[in-house]
Amino acid sequence: MNKLAPVKRKKFEKFLNYAGCHLKRQKGDHLIYDRVGLRRPVVITTDSEVPIFIIRSNLRSLNIPIKEYLKIMSHLN
């Protein structure tokens, strides 16, 4: 995996848990994750896939570089 691509929501949730986030609440079809030290929560929808622009935005919020994200995702099942 060399570049960002849409991923299944369940796999992205595993990544968020790995990054230290926890599900704070759900409002409609939005899942809101939080972690100590974040300026704003990480938000994803309950759709089957998470699109690239949402992944990129959430990586900025988490302050995680894309290369590190790709490395982590390659190790998650």
Distance bins in CASP14 RR format, pairs under 12 A and 6 or more apart:
PFRMAT RR
TARGET T0000
AUTHOR 0000-0000-0000
RMODE 2
METHOD distances of the structure
MODEL  1
1 7 0 0 0 0 1 0 0 0 0 0 0
1 11 0 0 0 0 0 1 0 0 0 0 0
1 66 0 0 0 0 0 1 0 0 0 0 0
1 67 0 0 0 0 0 1 0 0 0 0 0
1 69 0 0 0 0 1 0 0 0 0 0 0
1 70 1 0 1 0 0 0 0 0 0 0 0
1 71 0 0 0 0 1 0 0 0 0 0 0
1 72 0 0 0 0 0 1 0 0 0 0 0
1 73 1 0 0 1 0 0 0 0 0 0 0
1 74 1 0 1 0 0 0 0 0 0 0 0
1 75 0 0 0 0 0 1 0 0 0 0 0
1 76 0 0 0 0 0 1 0 0 0 0 0
2 66 0 0 0 0 0 1 0 0 0 0 0
2 67 0 0 0 0 1 0 0 0 0 0 0
2 70 1 0 0 1 0 0 0 0 0 0 0
2 71 0 0 0 0 0 1 0 0 0 0 0
2 73 0 0 0 0 0 1 0 0 0 0 0
2 74 0 0 0 0 0 1 0 0 0 0 0
3 52 0 0 0 0 1 0 0 0 0 0 0
3 55 0 0 0 0 0 1 0 0 0 0 0
3 56 0 0 0 0 0 1 0 0 0 0 0
3 66 0 0 0 0 1 0 0 0 0 0 0
3 67 0 0 0 0 0 1 0 0 0 0 0
3 69 0 0 0 0 0 1 0 0 0 0 0
3 70 1 0 0 1 0 0 0 0 0 0 0
3 73 0 0 0 0 0 1 0 0 0 0 0
4 12 0 0 0 0 0 1 0 0 0 0 0
4 50 0 0 0 0 0 1 0 0 0 0 0
4 51 0 0 0 0 1 0 0 0 0 0 0
4 52 1 0 1 0 0 0 0 0 0 0 0
4 53 0 0 0 0 1 0 0 0 0 0 0
4 54 0 0 0 0 0 1 0 0 0 0 0
4 55 1 0 1 0 0 0 0 0 0 0 0
4 56 1 0 0 1 0 0 0 0 0 0 0
4 57 0 0 0 0 0 1 0 0 0 0 0
4 58 0 0 0 0 0 1 0 0 0 0 0
4 59 0 0 0 0 1 0 0 0 0 0 0
4 65 0 0 0 0 0 1 0 0 0 0 0
4 66 1 0 0 1 0 0 0 0 0 0 0
4 67 0 0 0 0 0 1 0 0 0 0 0
4 69 1 0 0 1 0 0 0 0 0 0 0
4 70 1 0 0 1 0 0 0 0 0 0 0
4 73 0 0 0 0 1 0 0 0 0 0 0
5 11 0 0 0 0 0 1 0 0 0 0 0
5 12 0 0 0 0 0 1 0 0 0 0 0
5 49 0 0 0 0 1 0 0 0 0 0 0
5 50 0 0 0 0 0 1 0 0 0 0 0
5 51 0 0 0 0 1 0 0 0 0 0 0
5 52 1 0 0 1 0 0 0 0 0 0 0
5 55 0 0 0 0 1 0 0 0 0 0 0
5 56 0 0 0 0 0 1 0 0 0 0 0
5 66 0 0 0 0 0 1 0 0 0 0 0
5 69 0 0 0 0 0 1 0 0 0 0 0
5 70 0 0 0 0 1 0 0 0 0 0 0
5 73 0 0 0 0 1 0 0 0 0 0 0
6 12 0 0 0 0 1 0 0 0 0 0 0
6 44 0 0 0 0 0 1 0 0 0 0 0
6 47 0 0 0 0 1 0 0 0 0 0 0
6 48 0 0 0 0 1 0 0 0 0 0 0
6 49 1 0 1 0 0 0 0 0 0 0 0
6 50 1 0 0 1 0 0 0 0 0 0 0
6 51 1 0 1 0 0 0 0 0 0 0 0
6 52 1 0 0 1 0 0 0 0 0 0 0
6 53 0 0 0 0 1 0 0 0 0 0 0
6 54 0 0 0 0 1 0 0 0 0 0 0
6 55 1 0 0 1 0 0 0 0 0 0 0
6 56 0 0 0 0 0 1 0 0 0 0 0
6 73 0 0 0 0 0 1 0 0 0 0 0
7 13 0 0 0 0 1 0 0 0 0 0 0
7 14 0 0 0 0 1 0 0 0 0 0 0
7 15 0 0 0 0 1 0 0 0 0 0 0
7 16 0 0 0 0 0 1 0 0 0 0 0
7 44 0 0 0 0 0 1 0 0 0 0 0
7 47 0 0 0 0 0 1 0 0 0 0 0
7 48 0 0 0 0 0 1 0 0 0 0 0
7 49 1 0 0 1 0 0 0 0 0 0 0
7 50 1 0 1 0 0 0 0 0 0 0 0
7 51 0 0 0 0 1 0 0 0 0 0 0
7 52 0 0 0 0 1 0 0 0 0 0 0
7 54 0 0 0 0 0 1 0 0 0 0 0
7 55 1 0 0 1 0 0 0 0 0 0 0
7 58 0 0 0 0 0 1 0 0 0 0 0
7 69 0 0 0 0 0 1 0 0 0 0 0
7 70 0 0 0 0 0 1 0 0 0 0 0
7 72 0 0 0 0 0 1 0 0 0 0 0
7 73 1 0 0 1 0 0 0 0 0 0 0
7 74 0 0 0 0 0 1 0 0 0 0 0
7 76 0 0 0 0 1 0 0 0 0 0 0
8 14 0 0 0 0 1 0 0 0 0 0 0
8 15 0 0 0 0 0 1 0 0 0 0 0
8 44 0 0 0 0 0 1 0 0 0 0 0
8 46 0 0 0 0 0 1 0 0 0 0 0
8 47 0 0 0 0 1 0 0 0 0 0 0
8 48 1 0 0 1 0 0 0 0 0 0 0
8 49 1 0 0 1 0 0 0 0 0 0 0
8 50 1 0 0 1 0 0 0 0 0 0 0
8 51 0 0 0 0 0 1 0 0 0 0 0
8 55 0 0 0 0 0 1 0 0 0 0 0
8 73 0 0 0 0 0 1 0 0 0 0 0
8 76 0 0 0 0 0 1 0 0 0 0 0
8 77 0 0 0 0 0 1 0 0 0 0 0
9 15 0 0 0 0 0 1 0 0 0 0 0
9 16 0 0 0 0 0 1 0 0 0 0 0
9 29 0 0 0 0 0 1 0 0 0 0 0
9 30 0 0 0 0 0 1 0 0 0 0 0
9 31 0 0 0 0 1 0 0 0 0 0 0
9 33 0 0 0 0 0 1 0 0 0 0 0
9 44 1 0 0 1 0 0 0 0 0 0 0
9 45 1 0 0 1 0 0 0 0 0 0 0
9 46 1 0 0 1 0 0 0 0 0 0 0
9 47 1 0 0 1 0 0 0 0 0 0 0
9 48 1 0 0 1 0 0 0 0 0 0 0
9 49 1 0 0 1 0 0 0 0 0 0 0
9 50 1 0 1 0 0 0 0 0 0 0 0
9 51 0 0 0 0 0 1 0 0 0 0 0
9 54 0 0 0 0 0 1 0 0 0 0 0
9 55 0 0 0 0 0 1 0 0 0 0 0
10 16 0 0 0 0 0 1 0 0 0 0 0
10 17 0 0 0 0 0 1 0 0 0 0 0
10 31 0 0 0 0 0 1 0 0 0 0 0
10 44 0 0 0 0 0 1 0 0 0 0 0
10 46 0 0 0 0 0 1 0 0 0 0 0
10 47 0 0 0 0 0 1 0 0 0 0 0
10 48 0 0 0 0 1 0 0 0 0 0 0
10 49 0 0 0 0 0 1 0 0 0 0 0
10 50 0 0 0 0 1 0 0 0 0 0 0
10 76 0 0 0 0 0 1 0 0 0 0 0
10 77 0 0 0 0 0 1 0 0 0 0 0
11 17 0 0 0 0 0 1 0 0 0 0 0
11 18 0 0 0 0 0 1 0 0 0 0 0
11 44 0 0 0 0 0 1 0 0 0 0 0
11 48 0 0 0 0 0 1 0 0 0 0 0
11 49 0 0 0 0 1 0 0 0 0 0 0
11 50 0 0 0 0 1 0 0 0 0 0 0
11 55 0 0 0 0 0 1 0 0 0 0 0
11 69 0 0 0 0 0 1 0 0 0 0 0
11 72 0 0 0 0 0 1 0 0 0 0 0
11 73 1 0 0 1 0 0 0 0 0 0 0
11 74 0 0 0 0 0 1 0 0 0 0 0
11 75 0 0 0 0 0 1 0 0 0 0 0
11 76 1 0 0 1 0 0 0 0 0 0 0
11 77 0 0 0 0 1 0 0 0 0 0 0
12 18 0 0 0 0 0 1 0 0 0 0 0
12 19 0 0 0 0 0 1 0 0 0 0 0
12 21 0 0 0 0 0 1 0 0 0 0 0
12 31 0 0 0 0 1 0 0 0 0 0 0
12 33 0 0 0 0 1 0 0 0 0 0 0
12 42 0 0 0 0 1 0 0 0 0 0 0
12 43 0 0 0 0 0 1 0 0 0 0 0
12 44 1 0 0 1 0 0 0 0 0 0 0
12 45 0 0 0 0 0 1 0 0 0 0 0
12 46 0 0 0 0 0 1 0 0 0 0 0
12 47 0 0 0 0 0 1 0 0 0 0 0
12 48 0 0 0 0 0 1 0 0 0 0 0
12 49 0 0 0 0 1 0 0 0 0 0 0
12 50 1 0 1 0 0 0 0 0 0 0 0
12 51 0 0 0 0 0 1 0 0 0 0 0
12 52 0 0 0 0 0 1 0 0 0 0 0
12 54 0 0 0 0 1 0 0 0 0 0 0
12 55 1 0 0 1 0 0 0 0 0 0 0
12 58 0 0 0 0 1 0 0 0 0 0 0
12 59 0 0 0 0 0 1 0 0 0 0 0
12 62 0 0 0 0 0 1 0 0 0 0 0
12 69 0 0 0 0 0 1 0 0 0 0 0
12 72 0 0 0 0 0 1 0 0 0 0 0
12 73 0 0 0 0 1 0 0 0 0 0 0
12 76 0 0 0 0 1 0 0 0 0 0 0
13 19 0 0 0 0 0 1 0 0 0 0 0
13 20 0 0 0 0 0 1 0 0 0 0 0
13 21 0 0 0 0 1 0 0 0 0 0 0
13 22 0 0 0 0 0 1 0 0 0 0 0
13 23 0 0 0 0 1 0 0 0 0 0 0
13 26 0 0 0 0 0 1 0 0 0 0 0
13 31 1 0 0 1 0 0 0 0 0 0 0
13 33 0 0 0 0 1 0 0 0 0 0 0
13 42 0 0 0 0 0 1 0 0 0 0 0
13 44 1 0 0 1 0 0 0 0 0 0 0
13 45 0 0 0 0 0 1 0 0 0 0 0
13 46 0 0 0 0 0 1 0 0 0 0 0
13 50 0 0 0 0 1 0 0 0 0 0 0
13 58 0 0 0 0 0 1 0 0 0 0 0
13 76 0 0 0 0 0 1 0 0 0 0 0
14 20 0 0 0 0 0 1 0 0 0 0 0
14 21 0 0 0 0 0 1 0 0 0 0 0
14 33 0 0 0 0 0 1 0 0 0 0 0
14 50 0 0 0 0 0 1 0 0 0 0 0
14 72 0 0 0 0 1 0 0 0 0 0 0
14 73 0 0 0 0 1 0 0 0 0 0 0
14 75 0 0 0 0 0 1 0 0 0 0 0
14 76 1 0 1 0 0 0 0 0 0 0 0
14 77 1 0 0 1 0 0 0 0 0 0 0
15 21 0 0 0 0 1 0 0 0 0 0 0
15 33 0 0 0 0 0 1 0 0 0 0 0
15 42 0 0 0 0 0 1 0 0 0 0 0
15 44 0 0 0 0 0 1 0 0 0 0 0
15 50 0 0 0 0 1 0 0 0 0 0 0
15 55 0 0 0 0 1 0 0 0 0 0 0
15 58 0 0 0 0 1 0 0 0 0 0 0
15 59 0 0 0 0 1 0 0 0 0 0 0
15 62 0 0 0 0 1 0 0 0 0 0 0
15 64 0 0 0 0 1 0 0 0 0 0 0
15 68 0 0 0 0 0 1 0 0 0 0 0
15 69 1 0 0 1 0 0 0 0 0 0 0
15 70 0 0 0 0 0 1 0 0 0 0 0
15 71 0 0 0 0 0 1 0 0 0 0 0
15 72 1 0 0 1 0 0 0 0 0 0 0
15 73 1 0 0 1 0 0 0 0 0 0 0
15 74 0 0 0 0 0 1 0 0 0 0 0
15 75 0 0 0 0 0 1 0 0 0 0 0
15 76 1 0 0 1 0 0 0 0 0 0 0
15 77 0 0 0 0 0 1 0 0 0 0 0
16 22 0 0 0 0 1 0 0 0 0 0 0
16 23 0 0 0 0 1 0 0 0 0 0 0
16 24 0 0 0 0 0 1 0 0 0 0 0
16 31 0 0 0 0 1 0 0 0 0 0 0
16 32 0 0 0 0 0 1 0 0 0 0 0
16 33 1 0 1 0 0 0 0 0 0 0 0
16 34 0 0 0 0 1 0 0 0 0 0 0
16 35 0 0 0 0 1 0 0 0 0 0 0
16 38 0 0 0 0 0 1 0 0 0 0 0
16 41 0 0 0 0 0 1 0 0 0 0 0
16 42 1 0 0 1 0 0 0 0 0 0 0
16 43 0 0 0 0 0 1 0 0 0 0 0
16 44 1 0 0 1 0 0 0 0 0 0 0
16 50 0 0 0 0 0 1 0 0 0 0 0
16 54 0 0 0 0 0 1 0 0 0 0 0
16 55 0 0 0 0 0 1 0 0 0 0 0
16 58 0 0 0 0 1 0 0 0 0 0 0
16 59 0 0 0 0 0 1 0 0 0 0 0
16 61 0 0 0 0 0 1 0 0 0 0 0
16 62 0 0 0 0 1 0 0 0 0 0 0
16 64 0 0 0 0 0 1 0 0 0 0 0
16 69 0 0 0 0 0 1 0 0 0 0 0
16 72 0 0 0 0 0 1 0 0 0 0 0
16 73 0 0 0 0 0 1 0 0 0 0 0
16 76 0 0 0 0 0 1 0 0 0 0 0
17 23 0 0 0 0 1 0 0 0 0 0 0
17 31 0 0 0 0 0 1 0 0 0 0 0
17 33 0 0 0 0 1 0 0 0 0 0 0
17 35 0 0 0 0 0 1 0 0 0 0 0
17 42 0 0 0 0 0 1 0 0 0 0 0
17 72 0 0 0 0 0 1 0 0 0 0 0
17 76 0 0 0 0 1 0 0 0 0 0 0
18 33 0 0 0 0 0 1 0 0 0 0 0
18 35 0 0 0 0 0 1 0 0 0 0 0
18 62 0 0 0 0 0 1 0 0 0 0 0
18 64 0 0 0 0 0 1 0 0 0 0 0
18 68 0 0 0 0 0 1 0 0 0 0 0
18 69 0 0 0 0 0 1 0 0 0 0 0
18 71 0 0 0 0 0 1 0 0 0 0 0
18 72 1 0 0 1 0 0 0 0 0 0 0
18 73 0 0 0 0 1 0 0 0 0 0 0
18 75 0 0 0 0 1 0 0 0 0 0 0
18 76 1 0 0 1 0 0 0 0 0 0 0
18 77 0 0 0 0 0 1 0 0 0 0 0
19 33 0 0 0 0 1 0 0 0 0 0 0
19 34 0 0 0 0 0 1 0 0 0 0 0
19 35 1 0 0 1 0 0 0 0 0 0 0
19 36 0 0 0 0 0 1 0 0 0 0 0
19 37 0 0 0 0 0 1 0 0 0 0 0
19 38 0 0 0 0 0 1 0 0 0 0 0
19 42 0 0 0 0 1 0 0 0 0 0 0
19 58 0 0 0 0 1 0 0 0 0 0 0
19 59 0 0 0 0 1 0 0 0 0 0 0
19 61 0 0 0 0 0 1 0 0 0 0 0
19 62 1 0 1 0 0 0 0 0 0 0 0
19 63 0 0 0 0 1 0 0 0 0 0 0
19 64 1 0 0 1 0 0 0 0 0 0 0
19 68 0 0 0 0 1 0 0 0 0 0 0
19 69 0 0 0 0 1 0 0 0 0 0 0
19 72 1 0 0 1 0 0 0 0 0 0 0
19 73 0 0 0 0 0 1 0 0 0 0 0
19 76 0 0 0 0 0 1 0 0 0 0 0
20 33 0 0 0 0 1 0 0 0 0 0 0
20 34 0 0 0 0 1 0 0 0 0 0 0
20 35 1 0 1 0 0 0 0 0 0 0 0
20 36 0 0 0 0 1 0 0 0 0 0 0
20 37 0 0 0 0 0 1 0 0 0 0 0
20 38 0 0 0 0 1 0 0 0 0 0 0
20 42 0 0 0 0 0 1 0 0 0 0 0
20 62 0 0 0 0 1 0 0 0 0 0 0
20 64 0 0 0 0 0 1 0 0 0 0 0
20 72 0 0 0 0 0 1 0 0 0 0 0
21 31 0 0 0 0 0 1 0 0 0 0 0
21 32 0 0 0 0 1 0 0 0 0 0 0
21 33 1 0 1 0 0 0 0 0 0 0 0
21 34 1 0 0 1 0 0 0 0 0 0 0
21 35 1 0 1 0 0 0 0 0 0 0 0
21 36 0 0 0 0 1 0 0 0 0 0 0
21 37 0 0 0 0 0 1 0 0 0 0 0
21 38 0 0 0 0 1 0 0 0 0 0 0
21 41 0 0 0 0 1 0 0 0 0 0 0
21 42 1 0 1 0 0 0 0 0 0 0 0
21 43 0 0 0 0 0 1 0 0 0 0 0
21 44 0 0 0 0 0 1 0 0 0 0 0
21 58 0 0 0 0 1 0 0 0 0 0 0
21 61 0 0 0 0 1 0 0 0 0 0 0
21 62 1 0 0 1 0 0 0 0 0 0 0
21 64 0 0 0 0 0 1 0 0 0 0 0
22 31 0 0 0 0 0 1 0 0 0 0 0
22 32 0 0 0 0 0 1 0 0 0 0 0
22 33 1 0 0 1 0 0 0 0 0 0 0
22 34 1 0 0 1 0 0 0 0 0 0 0
22 35 1 0 0 1 0 0 0 0 0 0 0
22 36 0 0 0 0 1 0 0 0 0 0 0
22 38 0 0 0 0 0 1 0 0 0 0 0
22 41 0 0 0 0 0 1 0 0 0 0 0
22 42 0 0 0 0 0 1 0 0 0 0 0
23 30 0 0 0 0 0 1 0 0 0 0 0
23 31 1 0 0 1 0 0 0 0 0 0 0
23 32 1 0 0 1 0 0 0 0 0 0 0
23 33 1 0 1 0 0 0 0 0 0 0 0
23 34 0 0 0 0 1 0 0 0 0 0 0
23 35 0 0 0 0 0 1 0 0 0 0 0
23 41 0 0 0 0 0 1 0 0 0 0 0
23 42 0 0 0 0 1 0 0 0 0 0 0
23 43 0 0 0 0 0 1 0 0 0 0 0
23 44 0 0 0 0 0 1 0 0 0 0 0
23 46 0 0 0 0 0 1 0 0 0 0 0
24 30 0 0 0 0 0 1 0 0 0 0 0
24 31 0 0 0 0 1 0 0 0 0 0 0
24 32 1 0 1 0 0 0 0 0 0 0 0
24 33 1 0 0 1 0 0 0 0 0 0 0
24 34 1 0 1 0 0 0 0 0 0 0 0
24 35 0 0 0 0 1 0 0 0 0 0 0
24 36 0 0 0 0 0 1 0 0 0 0 0
24 38 0 0 0 0 0 1 0 0 0 0 0
24 40 0 0 0 0 0 1 0 0 0 0 0
24 41 1 0 0 1 0 0 0 0 0 0 0
24 42 0 0 0 0 1 0 0 0 0 0 0
24 43 0 0 0 0 0 1 0 0 0 0 0
25 31 0 0 0 0 1 0 0 0 0 0 0
25 32 1 0 1 0 0 0 0 0 0 0 0
25 33 0 0 0 0 1 0 0 0 0 0 0
25 34 0 0 0 0 1 0 0 0 0 0 0
25 41 0 0 0 0 1 0 0 0 0 0 0
25 43 0 0 0 0 0 1 0 0 0 0 0
26 32 1 0 0 1 0 0 0 0 0 0 0
26 33 0 0 0 0 0 1 0 0 0 0 0
26 41 0 0 0 0 0 1 0 0 0 0 0
26 43 0 0 0 0 0 1 0 0 0 0 0
26 44 0 0 0 0 0 1 0 0 0 0 0
26 45 0 0 0 0 0 1 0 0 0 0 0
26 46 1 0 0 1 0 0 0 0 0 0 0
27 41 0 0 0 0 0 1 0 0 0 0 0
27 43 0 0 0 0 1 0 0 0 0 0 0
27 44 0 0 0 0 0 1 0 0 0 0 0
27 45 0 0 0 0 0 1 0 0 0 0 0
27 46 0 0 0 0 0 1 0 0 0 0 0
28 43 0 0 0 0 0 1 0 0 0 0 0
28 45 0 0 0 0 1 0 0 0 0 0 0
28 46 0 0 0 0 1 0 0 0 0 0 0
29 43 0 0 0 0 0 1 0 0 0 0 0
29 44 0 0 0 0 1 0 0 0 0 0 0
29 45 1 0 1 0 0 0 0 0 0 0 0
29 46 1 0 1 0 0 0 0 0 0 0 0
29 47 1 0 0 1 0 0 0 0 0 0 0
29 48 0 0 0 0 0 1 0 0 0 0 0
30 41 0 0 0 0 1 0 0 0 0 0 0
30 42 0 0 0 0 0 1 0 0 0 0 0
30 43 1 0 1 0 0 0 0 0 0 0 0
30 44 1 0 0 1 0 0 0 0 0 0 0
30 45 1 0 1 0 0 0 0 0 0 0 0
30 46 1 0 0 1 0 0 0 0 0 0 0
30 47 0 0 0 0 0 1 0 0 0 0 0
30 54 0 0 0 0 0 1 0 0 0 0 0
31 41 0 0 0 0 1 0 0 0 0 0 0
31 42 0 0 0 0 1 0 0 0 0 0 0
31 43 1 0 0 1 0 0 0 0 0 0 0
31 44 1 0 1 0 0 0 0 0 0 0 0
31 45 1 0 0 1 0 0 0 0 0 0 0
31 46 1 0 0 1 0 0 0 0 0 0 0
31 47 0 0 0 0 0 1 0 0 0 0 0
31 50 0 0 0 0 0 1 0 0 0 0 0
31 54 0 0 0 0 0 1 0 0 0 0 0
31 58 0 0 0 0 0 1 0 0 0 0 0
32 38 0 0 0 0 0 1 0 0 0 0 0
32 40 0 0 0 0 1 0 0 0 0 0 0
32 41 1 0 1 0 0 0 0 0 0 0 0
32 42 1 0 0 1 0 0 0 0 0 0 0
32 43 1 0 1 0 0 0 0 0 0 0 0
32 44 0 0 0 0 1 0 0 0 0 0 0
32 45 0 0 0 0 0 1 0 0 0 0 0
32 46 0 0 0 0 0 1 0 0 0 0 0
32 58 0 0 0 0 0 1 0 0 0 0 0
32 61 0 0 0 0 0 1 0 0 0 0 0
33 40 0 0 0 0 0 1 0 0 0 0 0
33 41 1 0 0 1 0 0 0 0 0 0 0
33 42 1 0 1 0 0 0 0 0 0 0 0
33 43 1 0 0 1 0 0 0 0 0 0 0
33 44 1 0 0 1 0 0 0 0 0 0 0
33 50 0 0 0 0 0 1 0 0 0 0 0
33 58 0 0 0 0 1 0 0 0 0 0 0
33 61 0 0 0 0 1 0 0 0 0 0 0
33 62 0 0 0 0 1 0 0 0 0 0 0
34 40 0 0 0 0 1 0 0 0 0 0 0
34 41 1 0 1 0 0 0 0 0 0 0 0
34 42 1 0 0 1 0 0 0 0 0 0 0
34 43 0 0 0 0 0 1 0 0 0 0 0
34 61 0 0 0 0 0 1 0 0 0 0 0
34 62 0 0 0 0 0 1 0 0 0 0 0
35 41 0 0 0 0 1 0 0 0 0 0 0
35 42 1 0 0 1 0 0 0 0 0 0 0
35 58 0 0 0 0 0 1 0 0 0 0 0
35 61 0 0 0 0 1 0 0 0 0 0 0
35 62 1 0 0 1 0 0 0 0 0 0 0
35 63 0 0 0 0 0 1 0 0 0 0 0
35 64 0 0 0 0 0 1 0 0 0 0 0
37 61 0 0 0 0 0 1 0 0 0 0 0
37 62 0 0 0 0 0 1 0 0 0 0 0
37 63 0 0 0 0 1 0 0 0 0 0 0
38 58 0 0 0 0 0 1 0 0 0 0 0
38 60 0 0 0 0 0 1 0 0 0 0 0
38 61 1 0 0 1 0 0 0 0 0 0 0
38 62 1 0 0 1 0 0 0 0 0 0 0
38 63 0 0 0 0 1 0 0 0 0 0 0
38 64 0 0 0 0 0 1 0 0 0 0 0
39 60 0 0 0 0 0 1 0 0 0 0 0
39 61 1 0 0 1 0 0 0 0 0 0 0
39 62 0 0 0 0 0 1 0 0 0 0 0
39 63 0 0 0 0 1 0 0 0 0 0 0
40 57 0 0 0 0 0 1 0 0 0 0 0
40 58 0 0 0 0 1 0 0 0 0 0 0
40 60 0 0 0 0 1 0 0 0 0 0 0
40 61 1 0 1 0 0 0 0 0 0 0 0
40 62 0 0 0 0 0 1 0 0 0 0 0
40 63 0 0 0 0 0 1 0 0 0 0 0
41 57 0 0 0 0 0 1 0 0 0 0 0
41 58 0 0 0 0 1 0 0 0 0 0 0
41 61 1 0 0 1 0 0 0 0 0 0 0
41 62 0 0 0 0 0 1 0 0 0 0 0
42 50 0 0 0 0 0 1 0 0 0 0 0
42 54 0 0 0 0 1 0 0 0 0 0 0
42 55 0 0 0 0 0 1 0 0 0 0 0
42 57 0 0 0 0 1 0 0 0 0 0 0
42 58 1 0 1 0 0 0 0 0 0 0 0
42 59 0 0 0 0 1 0 0 0 0 0 0
42 60 0 0 0 0 0 1 0 0 0 0 0
42 61 1 0 1 0 0 0 0 0 0 0 0
42 62 1 0 0 1 0 0 0 0 0 0 0
42 63 0 0 0 0 0 1 0 0 0 0 0
42 64 0 0 0 0 0 1 0 0 0 0 0
43 50 0 0 0 0 0 1 0 0 0 0 0
43 54 0 0 0 0 1 0 0 0 0 0 0
43 55 0 0 0 0 0 1 0 0 0 0 0
43 57 0 0 0 0 1 0 0 0 0 0 0
43 58 1 0 0 1 0 0 0 0 0 0 0
43 61 0 0 0 0 1 0 0 0 0 0 0
43 62 0 0 0 0 0 1 0 0 0 0 0
44 50 1 0 1 0 0 0 0 0 0 0 0
44 51 0 0 0 0 1 0 0 0 0 0 0
44 53 0 0 0 0 0 1 0 0 0 0 0
44 54 1 0 0 1 0 0 0 0 0 0 0
44 55 0 0 0 0 1 0 0 0 0 0 0
44 57 0 0 0 0 1 0 0 0 0 0 0
44 58 1 0 0 1 0 0 0 0 0 0 0
44 61 0 0 0 0 0 1 0 0 0 0 0
45 51 0 0 0 0 1 0 0 0 0 0 0
45 54 1 0 0 1 0 0 0 0 0 0 0
45 58 0 0 0 0 0 1 0 0 0 0 0
47 54 0 0 0 0 1 0 0 0 0 0 0
49 55 0 0 0 0 0 1 0 0 0 0 0
50 56 0 0 0 0 0 1 0 0 0 0 0
50 57 0 0 0 0 0 1 0 0 0 0 0
50 58 0 0 0 0 1 0 0 0 0 0 0
50 59 0 0 0 0 0 1 0 0 0 0 0
50 69 0 0 0 0 0 1 0 0 0 0 0
50 73 0 0 0 0 0 1 0 0 0 0 0
51 57 0 0 0 0 1 0 0 0 0 0 0
51 58 0 0 0 0 0 1 0 0 0 0 0
52 58 0 0 0 0 0 1 0 0 0 0 0
52 59 0 0 0 0 0 1 0 0 0 0 0
52 66 0 0 0 0 0 1 0 0 0 0 0
52 69 0 0 0 0 0 1 0 0 0 0 0
53 59 0 0 0 0 0 1 0 0 0 0 0
53 60 0 0 0 0 0 1 0 0 0 0 0
54 60 0 0 0 0 0 1 0 0 0 0 0
54 61 0 0 0 0 0 1 0 0 0 0 0
55 61 0 0 0 0 0 1 0 0 0 0 0
55 62 0 0 0 0 0 1 0 0 0 0 0
55 64 0 0 0 0 0 1 0 0 0 0 0
55 66 0 0 0 0 1 0 0 0 0 0 0
55 69 1 0 0 1 0 0 0 0 0 0 0
55 70 0 0 0 0 0 1 0 0 0 0 0
55 73 0 0 0 0 1 0 0 0 0 0 0
56 62 0 0 0 0 0 1 0 0 0 0 0
56 64 0 0 0 0 0 1 0 0 0 0 0
56 65 0 0 0 0 0 1 0 0 0 0 0
56 66 1 0 0 1 0 0 0 0 0 0 0
56 69 0 0 0 0 1 0 0 0 0 0 0
57 64 0 0 0 0 0 1 0 0 0 0 0
58 64 0 0 0 0 1 0 0 0 0 0 0
58 66 0 0 0 0 0 1 0 0 0 0 0
58 69 0 0 0 0 1 0 0 0 0 0 0
59 65 1 0 0 1 0 0 0 0 0 0 0
59 66 1 0 0 1 0 0 0 0 0 0 0
59 67 0 0 0 0 0 1 0 0 0 0 0
59 68 0 0 0 0 1 0 0 0 0 0 0
59 69 1 0 1 0 0 0 0 0 0 0 0
59 70 0 0 0 0 0 1 0 0 0 0 0
59 72 0 0 0 0 0 1 0 0 0 0 0
59 73 0 0 0 0 0 1 0 0 0 0 0
60 66 0 0 0 0 1 0 0 0 0 0 0
60 69 0 0 0 0 0 1 0 0 0 0 0
62 68 0 0 0 0 1 0 0 0 0 0 0
62 69 0 0 0 0 1 0 0 0 0 0 0
62 72 0 0 0 0 0 1 0 0 0 0 0
63 69 0 0 0 0 0 1 0 0 0 0 0
64 70 0 0 0 0 0 1 0 0 0 0 0
64 71 0 0 0 0 0 1 0 0 0 0 0
64 72 0 0 0 0 1 0 0 0 0 0 0
64 73 0 0 0 0 0 1 0 0 0 0 0
65 71 0 0 0 0 1 0 0 0 0 0 0
65 72 0 0 0 0 0 1 0 0 0 0 0
66 72 0 0 0 0 0 1 0 0 0 0 0
66 73 0 0 0 0 0 1 0 0 0 0 0
67 73 0 0 0 0 0 1 0 0 0 0 0
67 74 0 0 0 0 0 1 0 0 0 0 0
68 74 0 0 0 0 0 1 0 0 0 0 0
68 75 0 0 0 0 0 1 0 0 0 0 0
69 75 0 0 0 0 0 1 0 0 0 0 0
69 76 0 0 0 0 0 1 0 0 0 0 0
70 76 0 0 0 0 0 1 0 0 0 0 0
END
